[in-house]
Amino acid sequence: MIVTAHLVPDRLDLARRIFGTRRREVRDLDHGHLSLAVAYEETAGVRQLLQLGEHIEIAAPEPARRLVRDLAQKRVDVHDSRGRTRS
């Protein structure tokens, strides 16, 4: 699976180190971001993209977008516990 993501340019060096040989293509986009293509054998691999936090947006495919959205929502739910410790 090839995942396309939009990345802020000042995080490209970090993305290169994180993705290594998974990185397939980098292109400039009109709105000041980069388009980054990253190869994964399975959808679960896109968890790796979360390392770039708010500096990346998954553009396609939809299963990758959905997984990242669901994982992010789980983090929100955990951190929205008003400081309570989960057991």
CORMOPE-V768312 format. One record per helix or strand. SS is the DSSP state (A for helix, B for strand). FROM is the first residue (numbers start at 1). TO is the last residue. If there is no record, write none. Layout:
ss | from | to
SS | FROM | TO
SS | FROM | TO
This chain:
ss | from | to
B | 2 | 8
A | 9 | 22
B | 23 | 28
B | 33 | 39
A | 43 | 55
B | 56 | 60
A | 62 | 79
